[in-house]
């Protein structure tokens, strides 16, 4: 009788664990679509011949989990993107980051632009952000890495 009870508890735990693992197979679909739109935009402002190096793990494959894509981190519970690191990008001169593409990411905490060359951000030197620049980003991210003197808290 005791063996049956232990087996029942064991099976219950296995079922619960499998349910949790199955639920974490993919990121939020809305954010996966937004990431692919962001990739398309970055490719459109990338120097000719460099587009194959833009987020190669970001794919439209339905079996691909965007939480496992290079440069991304997700919240384990909500499966929402929390961190984006752009990595090295070979952008055309005077390229701008379209911040509206980041709107779908409801739990974004960190945006690492340290290896990218967006003119509207990288042109600033340490402590040269004015109040207007801070206000554009205030509350959007807890941490923007790679921008000297940038603090979104203003």
Secondary structure, DSSP 8 states (H G I E B T S, - for coil): -HHHHHHHHHHHHHHHHHHHHHHTSS--HHHHHHHHHHHHHHHHTB-TT-GGGSSTT----TT--GGGSTTEEE-TTT--EEEEE-----B-TT----GGGGTT-TT--EEE-TT---HHHHT--TT---HHHHHHHTTT-SEEET-TT--TT-
